[in-house]
Amino acid sequence: MPTRTPRRNNSPGKTTDRLVVADGTSRAFLTLDELCIELQISRSTFYDWRAKRKAPRCLTLPNGKLRIRRADLDTWLNARSEDTA
């Protein structure tokens, strides 16, 4: 069973670090802390983006904590990429 402790994936050629579980696969859902680490932003920046409706789509759990689907984050990032062609 893989551990749930995230670690940074420092693979060469990647423009951003991805959080992966110990078995090397990326997680389907990210916690707010994991998202902030991956995007290299503070929690306050994330909440500012969320208030302005500029943040990636989030799920609110019954305990009030937020989770972000990996697919939603990838879609959000792709929508913000600049075309260099």
Protein Blocks (a to p, Z undefined) as FASTA:
>chain_A
ZZfbdcddfbehiabdcdddfkopacfbdcfklmmmmnopafklmmmmmmnopaccdddd
fkopacddfklmmmmmmmmpccfZZ
